[in-house]
Amino acid sequence: MASRTTQTVVHFSAPFRLPDFDTLQPAGDYRVDHDEEAIEGAYWLAWRRIGAFIHLPSIGTRGSTHQMVPINPADLDAALEKDKQP
């Protein structure tokens, strides 16, 4: 079965917290990897997300360690929507 990873960058204007994160994350731009697998039909091809990972710390933040943390895409979408509210 074919698989792929797509990368996006998300922006948070304010500090945020995702479920299962121990600490508040600072505002900034974060790289997110989406792992997907192919779903093949007789006449079509679609992709199903099987995992998502956020890279910590944010892009441009200096630090001695960087990590890639698994996240629930729905939790990320909810946090981004909350960040857009005044």
C-alpha positions as CSV (number, residue, x, y, z in Angstrom):
1,M,0.0,0.0,0.0
2,A,1.3,3.4,-0.9
3,S,1.9,6.1,1.7
4,R,3.0,9.7,1.8
5,T,3.9,12.5,4.2
6,T,2.8,16.0,3.6
7,Q,4.1,19.0,5.5
8,T,2.3,22.2,6.4
9,V,3.1,25.1,8.6
10,V,0.5,26.4,11.1
11,H,0.6,29.7,12.9
12,F,-0.5,30.5,16.5
13,S,-0.9,34.2,17.4
14,A,-1.1,33.4,21.1
15,P,0.4,30.7,23.4
16,F,-1.6,27.4,23.1
17,R,-2.1,24.0,24.7
18,L,-3.1,20.8,23.1
19,P,-4.5,17.8,25.0
20,D,-1.7,15.6,26.3
21,F,0.8,18.4,26.2
22,D,2.3,19.1,29.6
23,T,3.3,22.7,28.9
24,L,1.9,25.8,27.2
25,Q,3.5,26.2,23.8
26,P,4.6,29.7,22.7
27,A,3.0,31.6,19.8
28,G,4.7,31.1,16.5
29,D,4.9,29.0,13.4
30,Y,4.9,25.2,13.7
31,R,5.7,22.5,11.1
32,V,3.1,19.7,11.0
33,D,3.6,16.4,9.2
34,H,0.5,14.4,8.0
35,D,1.0,10.7,7.3
36,E,-1.5,9.3,4.8
37,E,-2.1,6.0,3.1
38,A,-3.6,5.4,-0.3
39,I,-7.1,4.1,-0.8
40,E,-7.4,2.7,-4.3
41,G,-10.6,2.1,-6.1
42,A,-11.2,0.8,-9.6
43,Y,-11.3,4.3,-11.1
44,W,-10.1,6.7,-8.3
45,L,-7.4,7.2,-5.7
46,A,-7.9,8.9,-2.4
47,W,-5.7,9.4,0.7
48,R,-6.6,8.7,4.3
49,R,-4.8,10.4,7.2
50,I,-3.3,7.8,9.5
51,G,-1.2,10.1,11.7
52,A,-0.1,13.7,12.4
53,F,2.9,15.1,14.2
54,I,3.8,18.6,15.3
55,H,7.5,19.7,15.5
56,L,8.5,21.4,18.7
57,P,9.7,24.0,19.4
58,S,8.3,26.5,16.9
59,I,10.1,27.4,13.7
60,G,12.8,30.0,14.4
61,T,13.0,29.2,18.1
62,R,16.5,28.3,19.2
63,G,16.8,25.4,21.4
64,S,19.1,22.5,22.0
65,T,16.4,19.9,21.4
66,H,13.7,19.4,18.8
67,Q,11.1,16.8,18.9
68,M,8.2,15.5,16.8
69,V,5.1,14.8,18.8
70,P,2.1,12.9,17.7
71,I,-1.2,14.9,17.7
72,N,-4.8,14.4,17.0
73,P,-5.6,16.5,13.9
74,A,-9.1,17.4,15.3
75,D,-7.3,18.8,18.4
76,L,-5.0,20.8,16.3
77,D,-7.9,22.2,14.2
78,A,-9.8,23.1,17.4
79,A,-6.7,24.9,18.8
80,L,-6.3,26.9,15.6
81,E,-9.9,27.9,15.6
82,K,-9.6,29.0,19.2
83,D,-6.5,31.0,18.3
84,K,-8.5,33.0,15.7
85,Q,-11.1,34.2,18.2
86,P,-10.6,37.6,19.9
